[in-house]
Amino acid sequence: MLSLEPPYPVVDGYALLPDHADPGLWYVLPSAPQLAVHDGVPALSLTQYLGGGAGAAKVSGGILSLTTQLFVPPDVLDDLPARLADVRGVAGSRPRVVPAPLDTGTVELVVLGQTSTPPKEGSAAPGGTFEVRYAGGGRPSMGATQDATFQLVLNEAAAEMIGACLDLPEQPVIVTYAMTFAALRPAFTIDIHADWAKVYSSLKSKLTTNAWYVAADVETAISSAFEESGVQIDTVIEGTGEGARAAAERTRTQLTDWVLDKLFQPMIPPPSTGETVAAVVDDVVSSLTRAIIPGASFRLKAVDENQVRRMDLRARERVAEVRDLRPQGTLGGLLNALRVDEKGKERPTWPAVRSRLVQEVELSGFPRLEVGVEVVDRFASDRLRSVQVEVARTPVEATAEPTPDAALTFTAPGQHRDWVVNLLEEAQRERVWDRPYVYRVSADFDPSSPVRPPGPAVSAWRTRQSTELVVDPREAYAVTDVTVTVAPLFSFALFPAVTVELHPGSAQDAPATARVQLDAANPLQHWLFASLPDDVSWSWRATYHRPPEAGGDVVSPWSSAVEPFCSLPDPMPEKLTVTFFVDLPWADLAAALLQVRYEDEAAGVRYPEETVRLGADTPNLTRTYSIAAGGSRALAYRLTLQPLVGPLVDGSWRAATDDRVIVDRRLVEERQVQVKVLGTLAQRKLLRATLRLEVRDPVDQHVRASSDLTITPGAEAAGVAPFVYRLGDPPVRQVWWQLTTVDTNGFVAVQPWASGTSDLIVVDLRSTTVSG
């Protein structure tokens, strides 16, 4: 995958980025856009409208049709491997260079005008700062050459300036491709402690958001903002080698580059020409923006405060992120190669080519359809990157698909676009001028948007007749508010917290786009997401958190829903309630303790052991546990007594399968030994097995108590009844056992006697052994 590990080699004006895993593979980014050319004529058409009356020769507006391309020429791609090897000084192996994969994007034509505000003292920007006005935009084809065809409605100044670009390449009319690509950002070896809202506020006090500044001024402003905002940079160096030291030295440069990418927009400065971008550069630079646009100026973006506060450097992770690529070139510079030859002399064919590029139209008596287009501001709330409105005349045939006449792109609130259609030919044919037009809207979301739909957000074609069109981006997608909560009587005692992952669309193993957490204090949360108009489904998966000693987390499978409500089921739907009735001789006791625990190994449910101090004021005690459906209903307990006279007396662990348990002296006077059976009789071809249990007097070895426990086929899993006997005086805890088996042929095998003091005896039928 493409890596953002700096520095970046720049060869012949093309920035190259390495692959994160293959050292011999490099990706080349396109350097600058160019005009599409067909049969020697650029794909550009400028119509200038001339005013009537005394100002008939004055340009009062215009329409520009333009097709641009963005790609690395094949001959350059063939030469880059050898040139890259020379720049890097690597002999022997020849690197592989391929075009970088680009995602969706837009194309804009930007017209710059000098402001009346003088440059700040010490600024090196020739001509001062510049304001920007967007003349219009389009959308690239996402093909091999990234063709973008769009139509721009121009005001008087823009129409004149673009006309001048045909002869003056230095005119500040700039074509900008705003593309995106995914890449692995290297893990910074730094810890950043910053309030980015304070940093952004400090930058706004130093830099005008609609003005352009040279890189040196911007880096000085960023450094000053870090100091004023109390940004702390803690460098962590793991190792003492040259690589570790070099990484430490680059940390502040990487941080500055990261702020440039998040809070600034690069642009070719107005005094530059097309040659600035296409200049041959053989160097390595630490800033990706400088590698893509050498000599760029920067403008502070207008960013919502909430978006700034959500900025996250994630300095300790190596993560994939979406970065912007903004190759730029002046319109005059793109035409200059057609106007002059290699020696700078005008080509003989240029006058004929130029005459085909520009048409002048007198507006007197000129019928036209003019519609002003705006969009409802959803940029901050839905975190939109851009909104495109396509407009078209209504097809004559009702079933025909409309052919877009223009694609108007909006990148910020408050922008206005005009759509103008020539109706002169329709008037000559006596067509109806006020026939309705159609439009459709598409929304492009920021990758971090919490309401991004699962697919392309494009509305259906809609009909309008008004000359003022206000479009809501949500016509292309629906925003749903999902309530996420838990079922009544949820087991927060067992699962203190629940994390719910959510994403739009049907259930699948797709990355979650949002997470909410529920607990006893916050059992209800909301999630906003956007869906396509024909698919309002969404999916969720819950992780029920509990401590490892209680069985660990429980993760549910992905589930789909369409209703905006999610009630999480209790993973432990059944309840086990046991009441202990206490009947003890309190006059003879100093203390009494009852230990209680629940374990269901098959279902993976385990409650921590609880010790309850009993007293005369606690005649009964009730405990309720959430258990798995069909899970074990056995609750383990043990009584411990401290008499006023004599030693501490421990009872045996017992299993309560009833909902009522009597707690009296018998629990310590009688001992209960559990017997667990492993395996089956069939595994050793046995007909039956008998376990003889005896308690013998420690003095004369006579048998005080005994029991024969028989195991029959099919009853192994159920086990056998516990062995219960009175401890006696003196108390005896040693139990003797002997296993006798009969196989299917009638042969009898008797194991030798053995003994132990454990409360659990295990009979392993697979090896016909007994342990305890």
Legacy VTK file of the C-alpha trace (Angstrom):
# vtk DataFile Version 3.0
C-alpha trace
ASCII
DATASET POLYDATA
POINTS 772 float
0.000 0.000 0.000
1.147 3.558 -0.704
3.126 4.993 2.252
3.436 8.598 3.480
6.899 8.016 4.993
8.944 11.195 4.272
11.099 12.492 2.694
9.569 12.372 -0.802
11.742 12.167 -3.933
10.719 14.691 -6.619
11.990 13.770 -10.081
11.354 15.980 -13.137
8.529 17.659 -11.230
6.824 14.366 -10.262
6.514 13.384 -6.584
7.127 9.691 -5.843
5.938 7.838 -2.749
7.131 4.377 -1.645
5.163 1.204 -1.022
4.916 0.298 2.681
5.917 -3.354 2.145
7.781 -3.574 -1.195
11.002 -1.440 -1.207
11.284 -1.784 -4.970
7.796 -0.398 -5.729
7.076 3.359 -6.021
3.933 5.327 -6.851
4.071 8.502 -8.938
1.598 11.351 -8.443
0.550 13.415 -11.483
2.307 16.776 -11.609
-0.164 19.185 -13.206
-3.370 19.127 -15.265
-3.425 19.788 -18.992
-6.037 20.602 -21.578
-7.433 17.805 -23.670
-6.487 18.265 -27.325
-8.424 16.889 -30.295
-6.916 17.202 -33.798
-4.496 19.856 -32.561
-7.244 22.026 -31.051
-7.637 22.256 -27.252
-11.000 21.211 -25.817
-11.894 24.747 -24.748
-14.728 26.999 -25.868
-15.239 30.516 -24.480
-18.409 32.417 -25.291
-18.197 36.115 -24.328
-21.467 38.045 -24.095
-21.283 41.704 -25.138
-23.517 44.376 -23.605
-25.928 46.481 -25.690
-26.140 50.224 -26.368
-23.039 52.352 -25.986
-21.246 49.458 -24.282
-21.876 46.980 -27.047
-18.190 46.039 -27.235
-17.846 45.569 -23.483
-17.740 42.016 -22.122
-20.593 41.532 -19.639
-20.186 37.822 -18.939
-19.594 34.525 -20.582
-19.749 30.733 -20.603
-16.659 28.547 -20.620
-16.713 24.890 -21.684
-13.542 23.102 -20.724
-12.119 19.573 -20.748
-8.981 18.946 -18.717
-6.882 15.839 -18.112
-4.655 14.662 -15.293
-2.228 11.798 -15.879
1.451 10.880 -16.074
2.502 10.699 -19.760
3.615 7.204 -20.864
7.085 8.398 -21.915
7.624 10.011 -18.511
6.443 6.829 -16.762
8.985 4.820 -18.773
11.871 7.179 -17.857
11.111 7.582 -14.155
12.583 4.227 -12.869
16.054 5.068 -14.168
15.835 8.724 -13.043
14.630 7.640 -9.575
17.530 5.206 -9.214
19.968 8.039 -10.103
18.409 10.471 -7.611
18.437 7.899 -4.801
21.980 6.833 -5.683
21.010 3.148 -5.731
22.994 1.046 -8.168
21.965 -2.345 -9.459
18.236 -3.074 -9.055
15.819 -0.909 -11.059
12.768 0.315 -9.094
9.241 -0.195 -10.433
7.124 2.963 -10.842
3.339 2.834 -11.313
0.665 5.585 -11.237
-0.769 6.189 -7.778
-4.382 4.937 -7.445
-6.675 7.982 -7.110
-10.180 8.000 -5.662
-13.036 10.379 -6.378
-12.520 14.112 -6.654
-13.536 17.398 -8.269
-12.057 19.942 -10.667
-12.276 23.683 -10.030
-11.430 26.825 -11.966
-10.230 29.473 -9.528
-9.839 33.175 -10.301
-7.562 35.186 -7.996
-7.739 38.933 -7.435
-5.348 41.101 -5.503
-6.734 42.582 -2.266
-6.330 46.155 -1.099
-4.750 44.911 2.159
-0.968 45.388 2.053
1.197 42.355 2.873
2.322 41.888 6.451
5.709 43.256 7.410
8.440 40.792 6.509
6.274 38.879 4.017
8.154 37.633 0.999
5.026 37.215 -1.126
5.473 39.360 -4.254
2.346 41.372 -4.945
0.899 40.840 -1.477
-1.879 38.469 -0.436
-4.615 37.380 -2.823
-8.333 36.671 -2.490
-9.963 33.735 -4.237
-13.237 33.466 -6.137
-14.380 30.098 -7.489
-15.649 30.402 -11.028
-17.026 26.858 -11.128
-16.197 23.179 -11.061
-16.744 19.725 -12.500
-16.125 16.077 -11.718
-13.358 13.928 -13.270
-14.188 10.755 -15.162
-11.911 8.619 -12.914
-10.484 7.007 -16.054
-6.873 6.639 -17.109
-6.543 10.335 -18.012
-9.017 11.710 -15.394
-10.983 13.725 -18.005
-13.145 16.483 -16.526
-15.642 18.315 -18.705
-17.558 21.161 -17.139
-19.310 24.398 -18.011
-18.719 27.611 -16.097
-20.922 30.707 -16.077
-18.594 33.706 -15.827
-19.173 37.241 -14.629
-17.684 40.231 -16.381
-14.264 40.132 -14.703
-13.841 36.358 -15.034
-14.863 36.371 -18.712
-12.328 39.104 -19.515
-9.538 37.440 -17.509
-10.059 34.036 -19.106
-10.037 35.651 -22.529
-6.706 37.267 -21.635
-5.312 33.840 -20.642
-5.224 32.903 -24.302
-2.359 35.353 -24.825
-1.004 35.970 -21.297
-0.099 32.729 -19.476
0.684 34.560 -16.219
-2.962 35.555 -15.656
-4.106 34.182 -12.218
-6.704 31.740 -13.528
-5.898 28.329 -12.075
-7.230 24.825 -12.822
-7.190 22.672 -9.669
-7.846 18.937 -9.432
-8.982 18.044 -5.892
-8.407 14.281 -5.821
-8.059 11.877 -2.905
-5.931 8.805 -2.348
-5.539 6.357 0.523
-2.134 5.770 2.083
-0.460 4.487 5.235
0.680 7.317 7.438
3.857 6.427 9.407
3.661 6.358 13.169
5.168 9.545 14.573
7.642 9.075 17.397
6.017 11.906 19.344
3.294 12.548 21.889
1.200 15.657 21.165
-0.746 17.475 23.887
-2.705 20.223 22.124
-6.010 22.062 22.190
-6.478 22.324 18.413
-9.320 24.832 18.821
-6.832 27.223 20.476
-4.277 26.557 17.732
-6.856 27.307 15.006
-8.042 30.458 16.828
-4.455 31.677 17.047
-3.927 31.031 13.325
-7.101 32.968 12.436
-5.802 35.966 14.395
-2.608 35.904 12.302
-3.875 34.874 8.854
-6.964 35.974 6.894
-8.980 32.920 5.851
-9.561 34.278 2.297
-5.963 35.366 1.603
-2.886 33.536 0.329
0.529 33.497 2.042
3.910 32.114 1.131
5.079 28.934 2.878
7.658 30.710 5.071
4.989 33.025 6.553
2.615 30.115 7.145
5.246 27.994 8.918
6.173 30.977 11.117
2.487 31.466 12.013
2.102 27.747 12.852
5.189 27.785 15.074
3.928 30.905 16.876
0.465 29.355 17.303
2.033 26.261 18.904
3.804 28.432 21.472
0.779 30.640 22.214
-1.547 27.630 22.575
0.733 25.663 24.890
1.319 22.732 22.510
3.568 20.170 24.165
5.671 17.872 21.984
7.258 14.915 23.803
9.678 13.002 21.588
10.091 9.260 22.219
13.280 7.788 20.729
13.403 3.996 20.691
17.002 3.128 19.926
20.233 5.064 19.412
20.925 4.443 15.748
20.991 6.959 12.934
17.427 6.034 11.924
16.085 6.777 15.408
17.884 10.107 15.624
16.714 11.108 12.143
13.121 10.238 13.092
13.362 12.450 16.181
14.683 15.358 14.122
11.778 15.059 11.658
8.995 15.066 14.267
8.341 18.807 14.306
8.543 18.953 10.486
5.985 16.125 10.275
3.698 17.919 12.738
3.863 21.122 10.672
3.110 19.126 7.509
0.142 17.491 9.252
-1.278 20.909 10.263
-0.747 22.188 6.683
-2.779 19.244 5.355
-5.622 19.602 7.888
-6.030 23.387 8.193
-4.584 24.902 4.983
-5.282 24.781 1.260
-2.302 25.054 -1.151
-2.368 27.179 -4.318
0.052 28.349 -6.999
0.813 32.011 -6.181
-0.561 34.517 -8.773
2.862 35.716 -9.997
3.713 32.111 -10.937
3.134 30.624 -14.350
2.432 27.184 -15.640
6.169 26.567 -15.782
6.321 26.808 -11.963
4.414 23.555 -11.594
6.093 21.819 -14.517
9.618 22.893 -13.484
12.198 20.114 -13.371
13.000 19.372 -9.718
15.452 16.725 -8.526
15.238 16.806 -4.741
13.812 15.155 -1.638
11.462 17.143 0.587
9.742 16.373 3.899
6.405 18.027 3.015
4.040 16.106 0.756
2.268 19.341 -0.243
5.547 20.929 -1.344
6.428 17.793 -3.295
3.142 17.972 -5.233
3.075 21.768 -5.753
6.594 23.301 -5.630
6.509 26.981 -4.611
2.903 26.800 -3.367
1.220 29.498 -1.304
-1.336 28.578 1.372
-4.750 29.755 2.515
-6.250 29.024 5.957
-9.399 26.917 5.589
-12.694 27.964 7.191
-13.266 25.025 9.579
-16.114 24.555 12.058
-14.957 24.644 15.711
-16.484 21.224 16.431
-14.529 19.735 13.515
-11.314 21.265 14.883
-11.906 19.786 18.336
-12.345 16.324 16.779
-8.914 16.492 15.111
-6.823 13.544 16.269
-3.144 13.088 15.472
-3.114 9.468 16.720
0.633 9.776 16.949
1.316 6.239 18.161
-0.550 4.371 15.419
0.363 3.446 11.870
-2.961 4.041 10.181
-4.419 4.319 6.711
-5.903 7.710 5.984
-7.319 9.607 3.019
-5.136 12.482 1.803
-5.959 15.273 -0.646
-4.033 15.702 -3.894
-4.456 19.140 -5.510
-2.402 19.309 -8.760
-2.743 22.791 -10.258
-1.845 24.730 -13.374
-2.653 28.168 -14.767
-5.076 28.163 -17.669
-2.724 30.344 -19.728
0.160 28.009 -18.979
-1.870 25.039 -20.241
-2.508 26.904 -23.511
0.993 28.295 -23.833
2.440 25.112 -25.367
-0.044 25.499 -28.246
0.648 29.230 -28.625
4.452 29.268 -28.800
7.167 26.844 -29.880
10.244 25.668 -27.948
12.025 28.962 -28.719
9.174 31.096 -27.376
7.963 32.248 -30.812
4.273 32.271 -31.646
3.264 29.387 -33.847
1.849 30.291 -37.293
-1.194 28.137 -36.597
-2.097 29.944 -33.358
-4.365 32.743 -34.804
-6.575 30.137 -36.503
-6.678 27.984 -33.367
-7.495 30.997 -31.187
-10.361 32.104 -33.414
-11.950 28.688 -32.945
-11.716 28.985 -29.146
-13.553 32.300 -28.638
-16.994 33.381 -29.801
-18.602 36.752 -29.118
-22.389 37.021 -28.799
-24.443 40.228 -28.725
-27.031 40.007 -25.908
-29.618 42.356 -27.459
-32.800 40.310 -27.995
-31.056 37.140 -26.818
-33.544 34.737 -25.141
-32.119 32.533 -22.401
-33.021 30.497 -19.331
-31.123 31.702 -16.252
-31.391 29.869 -12.920
-29.602 30.790 -9.685
-28.610 27.685 -7.715
-27.761 27.401 -3.997
-27.629 24.511 -1.518
-28.898 24.186 2.039
-25.995 24.264 4.498
-25.397 20.655 5.611
-21.597 20.851 5.403
-20.905 21.004 9.156
-23.810 18.908 10.500
-23.401 16.035 7.998
-19.662 16.666 7.421
-19.938 17.018 3.660
-16.872 17.654 1.510
-18.768 18.829 -1.558
-22.237 18.842 -3.119
-22.828 18.643 -6.880
-26.057 19.740 -8.557
-26.613 18.572 -12.137
-29.188 20.534 -14.157
-30.735 19.737 -17.555
-33.616 20.689 -19.785
-36.607 18.401 -19.466
-36.459 15.729 -22.190
-39.129 15.983 -24.874
-39.833 12.286 -24.429
-41.143 11.667 -20.900
-39.303 8.323 -20.617
-35.964 9.635 -21.897
-32.998 10.019 -19.527
-32.044 13.705 -19.071
-28.669 14.820 -20.426
-26.958 17.131 -17.919
-26.211 20.609 -19.297
-24.068 21.592 -16.301
-22.638 20.130 -13.097
-22.387 22.802 -10.383
-20.113 21.987 -7.431
-20.503 23.534 -3.955
-17.752 23.161 -1.343
-18.872 25.591 1.374
-22.075 27.229 2.646
-23.269 30.478 1.063
-21.961 29.740 -2.451
-24.100 30.737 -5.451
-23.945 29.313 -8.968
-25.756 30.399 -12.156
-27.014 28.124 -14.904
-27.658 29.824 -18.250
-29.165 28.089 -21.291
-29.289 29.584 -24.796
-32.953 29.575 -25.931
-32.433 31.378 -29.237
-32.753 28.234 -31.349
-35.806 27.125 -29.388
-37.446 30.514 -30.011
-36.841 30.178 -33.746
-38.574 26.805 -33.639
-41.440 28.299 -31.588
-40.654 26.091 -28.623
-42.056 26.984 -25.191
-39.406 28.909 -23.242
-40.747 28.202 -19.774
-40.771 24.432 -20.051
-39.672 22.987 -16.627
-36.101 21.890 -16.115
-34.804 18.931 -14.070
-32.007 18.551 -11.549
-30.429 15.953 -9.304
-28.017 16.256 -6.396
-25.054 14.103 -5.285
-23.191 14.417 -1.982
-19.519 13.673 -1.310
-18.813 12.997 2.389
-15.663 13.522 4.390
-14.235 10.083 5.334
-14.743 10.941 9.023
-18.431 11.805 8.587
-20.627 9.945 11.094
-23.586 9.934 8.677
-21.848 8.729 5.506
-24.153 6.358 3.550
-22.864 2.973 2.367
-22.870 3.878 -1.332
-22.924 6.830 -3.751
-25.458 9.404 -2.540
-27.260 10.531 -5.701
-30.892 11.634 -5.843
-33.389 10.933 -8.576
-34.106 13.571 -11.192
-36.598 16.190 -9.931
-38.593 18.763 -11.863
-38.591 22.530 -11.151
-39.675 25.709 -12.911
-38.408 28.434 -10.571
-35.533 30.740 -11.557
-34.130 30.370 -8.022
-33.246 26.767 -7.116
-32.387 25.926 -3.487
-31.310 22.293 -3.175
-31.137 20.287 0.048
-28.263 17.735 -0.101
-30.435 15.372 1.947
-32.519 14.789 -1.168
-29.748 12.285 -2.038
-29.712 10.532 1.324
-31.848 10.161 4.441
-30.533 10.916 7.941
-31.894 8.523 10.573
-31.711 8.888 14.361
-31.371 5.392 15.854
-32.127 4.863 19.550
-29.856 2.215 21.081
-30.867 0.828 24.483
-31.087 -2.432 26.452
-33.947 -4.766 27.329
-35.699 -4.293 30.694
-33.957 -5.920 33.687
-30.676 -6.096 31.744
-27.851 -7.871 33.641
-25.617 -4.864 34.301
-24.443 -6.692 37.459
-22.787 -9.305 35.225
-22.056 -7.051 32.204
-21.117 -3.584 33.530
-20.826 -2.115 30.008
-21.945 -2.889 26.457
-20.250 -1.557 23.291
-22.461 -1.460 20.185
-20.813 -1.231 16.723
-22.998 0.151 13.941
-22.773 0.754 10.215
-25.301 1.593 7.455
-26.475 -1.201 5.182
-27.263 -4.862 5.658
-25.437 -7.160 8.090
-21.971 -8.158 6.970
-18.416 -8.274 8.222
-17.824 -4.613 7.355
-15.922 -2.071 9.456
-18.115 -0.242 11.952
-18.630 3.463 11.213
-19.774 4.308 14.748
-19.681 2.944 18.289
-21.826 3.717 21.321
-21.376 2.455 24.872
-24.142 1.653 27.346
-23.892 1.140 31.098
-26.130 1.330 34.155
-25.759 5.138 34.306
-26.336 5.605 30.538
-28.568 2.769 29.288
-29.690 4.720 26.183
-27.704 6.383 23.371
-28.448 7.861 19.921
-26.706 7.275 16.575
-27.188 9.410 13.456
-26.464 7.870 10.066
-27.264 8.575 6.446
-28.784 5.989 4.129
-29.604 5.859 0.461
-33.252 6.651 -0.339
-33.951 3.064 -1.445
-32.043 1.375 1.391
-32.656 2.516 4.979
-31.261 -0.658 6.540
-28.519 -0.587 9.149
-26.580 -3.196 11.120
-25.303 -3.623 14.635
-23.135 -5.922 16.713
-22.911 -5.856 20.518
-19.960 -6.709 22.742
-21.054 -7.411 26.318
-18.106 -6.637 28.581
-17.379 -8.548 31.786
-14.177 -9.352 33.716
-12.066 -12.327 32.570
-12.645 -14.072 35.891
-16.396 -13.899 35.209
-16.072 -15.505 31.772
-14.853 -12.605 29.592
-16.659 -10.661 26.875
-19.617 -11.995 24.890
-19.829 -10.842 21.231
-23.082 -11.147 19.297
-23.212 -11.714 15.510
-24.032 -8.842 13.129
-27.774 -8.197 12.850
-29.752 -6.017 10.436
-32.622 -3.644 11.126
-34.709 -1.001 9.358
-36.584 0.582 12.259
-34.731 3.392 14.107
-34.755 1.509 17.411
-32.415 -1.139 18.821
-33.183 -2.891 22.116
-30.267 -5.140 23.024
-31.359 -8.535 24.341
-29.933 -9.785 27.620
-27.335 -12.488 26.786
-28.353 -14.115 30.081
-32.165 -14.186 29.645
-33.031 -16.621 32.482
-32.963 -15.850 36.197
-31.843 -18.190 38.987
-33.227 -17.218 42.401
-32.251 -19.128 45.562
-33.385 -18.270 49.123
-31.359 -19.460 52.117
-33.301 -19.948 55.400
-30.914 -19.618 58.366
-31.437 -21.781 61.496
-28.286 -21.697 63.644
-27.674 -21.759 67.449
-26.510 -18.163 67.739
-25.995 -18.454 71.524
-23.111 -20.895 70.865
-21.514 -19.099 67.901
-19.072 -16.190 67.572
-19.470 -15.909 63.783
-21.048 -17.619 60.768
-20.042 -17.139 57.113
-21.857 -18.363 53.994
-19.847 -18.591 50.727
-21.854 -18.614 47.454
-20.671 -19.014 43.852
-22.153 -19.851 40.436
-20.292 -21.456 37.522
-21.625 -22.767 34.231
-18.618 -24.006 32.272
-20.668 -25.079 29.242
-22.207 -21.606 28.773
-19.118 -19.707 29.907
-20.928 -17.948 32.770
-19.100 -17.352 36.042
-20.012 -15.089 38.959
-17.308 -14.104 41.456
-17.456 -15.899 44.776
-19.409 -13.974 47.440
-18.952 -14.290 51.233
-21.901 -13.204 53.406
-21.625 -12.746 57.174
-24.726 -14.244 58.834
-26.319 -13.151 62.076
-29.433 -13.494 64.200
-30.886 -10.537 62.297
-30.649 -12.398 58.951
-33.210 -15.214 59.160
-33.142 -15.535 55.353
-30.994 -14.511 52.425
-31.975 -14.322 48.713
-29.664 -14.246 45.690
-30.707 -13.811 42.035
-28.395 -14.511 39.067
-28.817 -14.010 35.302
-27.951 -17.278 33.579
-27.788 -18.602 30.027
-30.857 -20.060 28.381
-31.068 -23.706 29.453
-27.967 -23.239 31.611
-27.071 -24.997 34.841
-29.349 -24.254 37.805
-26.905 -25.491 40.438
-25.673 -22.898 42.932
-22.624 -23.853 45.032
-22.453 -22.839 48.722
-20.463 -23.608 51.881
-21.045 -22.779 55.563
-18.222 -21.899 58.002
-18.835 -21.584 61.785
-16.719 -20.086 64.571
-17.984 -21.514 67.918
-17.517 -19.599 71.144
-15.458 -22.541 72.342
-13.380 -24.641 70.010
-11.760 -24.327 66.566
-13.189 -22.978 63.319
-15.422 -25.515 61.548
-15.639 -25.605 57.707
-18.497 -27.320 55.931
-18.279 -28.930 52.495
-19.102 -27.229 49.219
-22.628 -28.249 48.242
-24.759 -27.706 45.140
-28.267 -26.301 45.532
-30.613 -27.325 42.720
-33.742 -26.192 44.551
-34.843 -22.590 45.046
-34.887 -23.055 48.863
-31.974 -24.111 51.073
-31.946 -24.705 54.861
-28.763 -23.423 56.520
-28.257 -25.232 59.844
-25.558 -27.158 61.768
-25.909 -30.189 59.512
-23.961 -28.292 56.847
-20.849 -28.499 59.042
-21.612 -31.723 60.916
-22.171 -33.677 57.710
-19.603 -33.830 54.935
-20.637 -33.961 51.289
-18.186 -35.339 48.724
-19.036 -34.647 45.047
-18.369 -37.337 42.433
-17.639 -36.295 38.832
-17.600 -38.788 35.926
-15.402 -38.295 32.834
-15.877 -40.244 29.609
-18.371 -43.041 28.915
-18.624 -46.776 29.588
-18.735 -47.472 25.862
-15.248 -46.055 25.391
-13.826 -49.034 27.351
-16.611 -51.489 26.362
-17.880 -51.638 29.944
-21.264 -52.849 31.044
-21.260 -50.980 34.343
-18.965 -49.485 36.965
-19.400 -49.380 40.758
-17.572 -46.946 43.036
-17.310 -48.158 46.654
-16.836 -45.271 49.144
-15.966 -45.822 52.821
-15.172 -43.682 55.877
-13.005 -45.595 58.391
-12.317 -44.946 62.079
-8.768 -43.590 62.420
-8.111 -45.849 65.479
-9.498 -49.317 64.777
-10.250 -48.843 61.035
-13.832 -50.067 61.327
-16.162 -48.614 58.680
-18.219 -45.676 59.991
-20.103 -44.995 56.706
-20.168 -46.437 53.205
-21.951 -46.146 49.883
-21.967 -47.995 46.541
-22.439 -45.620 43.567
-23.277 -47.440 40.329
-22.689 -45.925 36.885
-24.785 -47.307 34.015
-24.690 -46.660 30.233
-26.317 -43.380 29.221
-26.200 -41.940 32.742
-22.520 -40.890 32.746
-23.183 -37.252 31.920
-25.715 -36.926 34.735
-23.071 -38.195 37.182
-23.894 -39.823 40.491
-25.268 -38.609 43.784
-22.834 -37.053 46.268
-21.507 -39.119 49.164
-22.802 -37.724 52.470
-21.640 -38.797 55.932
-21.335 -37.367 59.449
-17.842 -36.197 60.348
-18.097 -37.671 63.857
-15.885 -37.083 66.859
-13.053 -36.938 66.203
-13.989 -35.676 62.692
-12.783 -37.834 59.805
-12.148 -36.216 56.372
-10.313 -39.092 54.733
-12.466 -41.081 52.276
-11.463 -44.490 50.829
-12.579 -45.603 47.377
-12.422 -48.648 45.146
-13.621 -48.913 41.545
-15.083 -52.198 40.228
-15.894 -52.557 36.487
-17.696 -55.237 34.491
-17.078 -55.335 30.721
-19.500 -56.528 28.053
-18.001 -60.040 28.179
-18.726 -60.350 31.889
-15.136 -59.991 33.107
-14.789 -58.154 36.437
-11.857 -55.816 37.214
-11.275 -54.481 40.714
-8.952 -51.518 41.288
-6.949 -51.342 44.543
-8.176 -49.174 47.399
-7.054 -45.542 47.526
-7.932 -42.562 49.695
-7.932 -38.763 49.851
-9.354 -35.730 51.653
-10.669 -33.745 48.672
-14.309 -32.626 48.437
-14.290 -33.861 44.799
-13.643 -37.390 43.517
-13.132 -37.787 39.753
-13.923 -41.121 38.056
-12.271 -41.302 34.618
-13.966 -44.124 32.691
-11.581 -43.643 29.772
-8.663 -44.949 31.857
-10.687 -46.661 34.639
-8.918 -44.564 37.273
-10.123 -42.604 40.291
-8.497 -39.463 41.754
-9.419 -37.103 44.532
LINES 1 773
772 0 1 2 3 4 5 6 7 8 9 10 11 12 13 14 15 16 17 18 19 20 21 22 23 24 25 26 27 28 29 30 31 32 33 34 35 36 37 38 39 40 41 42 43 44 45 46 47 48 49 50 51 52 53 54 55 56 57 58 59 60 61 62 63 64 65 66 67 68 69 70 71 72 73 74 75 76 77 78 79 80 81 82 83 84 85 86 87 88 89 90 91 92 93 94 95 96 97 98 99 100 101 102 103 104 105 106 107 108 109 110 111 112 113 114 115 116 117 118 119 120 121 122 123 124 125 126 127 128 129 130 131 132 133 134 135 136 137 138 139 140 141 142 143 144 145 146 147 148 149 150 151 152 153 154 155 156 157 158 159 160 161 162 163 164 165 166 167 168 169 170 171 172 173 174 175 176 177 178 179 180 181 182 183 184 185 186 187 188 189 190 191 192 193 194 195 196 197 198 199 200 201 202 203 204 205 206 207 208 209 210 211 212 213 214 215 216 217 218 219 220 221 222 223 224 225 226 227 228 229 230 231 232 233 234 235 236 237 238 239 240 241 242 243 244 245 246 247 248 249 250 251 252 253 254 255 256 257 258 259 260 261 262 263 264 265 266 267 268 269 270 271 272 273 274 275 276 277 278 279 280 281 282 283 284 285 286 287 288 289 290 291 292 293 294 295 296 297 298 299 300 301 302 303 304 305 306 307 308 309 310 311 312 313 314 315 316 317 318 319 320 321 322 323 324 325 326 327 328 329 330 331 332 333 334 335 336 337 338 339 340 341 342 343 344 345 346 347 348 349 350 351 352 353 354 355 356 357 358 359 360 361 362 363 364 365 366 367 368 369 370 371 372 373 374 375 376 377 378 379 380 381 382 383 384 385 386 387 388 389 390 391 392 393 394 395 396 397 398 399 400 401 402 403 404 405 406 407 408 409 410 411 412 413 414 415 416 417 418 419 420 421 422 423 424 425 426 427 428 429 430 431 432 433 434 435 436 437 438 439 440 441 442 443 444 445 446 447 448 449 450 451 452 453 454 455 456 457 458 459 460 461 462 463 464 465 466 467 468 469 470 471 472 473 474 475 476 477 478 479 480 481 482 483 484 485 486 487 488 489 490 491 492 493 494 495 496 497 498 499 500 501 502 503 504 505 506 507 508 509 510 511 512 513 514 515 516 517 518 519 520 521 522 523 524 525 526 527 528 529 530 531 532 533 534 535 536 537 538 539 540 541 542 543 544 545 546 547 548 549 550 551 552 553 554 555 556 557 558 559 560 561 562 563 564 565 566 567 568 569 570 571 572 573 574 575 576 577 578 579 580 581 582 583 584 585 586 587 588 589 590 591 592 593 594 595 596 597 598 599 600 601 602 603 604 605 606 607 608 609 610 611 612 613 614 615 616 617 618 619 620 621 622 623 624 625 626 627 628 629 630 631 632 633 634 635 636 637 638 639 640 641 642 643 644 645 646 647 648 649 650 651 652 653 654 655 656 657 658 659 660 661 662 663 664 665 666 667 668 669 670 671 672 673 674 675 676 677 678 679 680 681 682 683 684 685 686 687 688 689 690 691 692 693 694 695 696 697 698 699 700 701 702 703 704 705 706 707 708 709 710 711 712 713 714 715 716 717 718 719 720 721 722 723 724 725 726 727 728 729 730 731 732 733 734 735 736 737 738 739 740 741 742 743 744 745 746 747 748 749 750 751 752 753 754 755 756 757 758 759 760 761 762 763 764 765 766 767 768 769 770 771
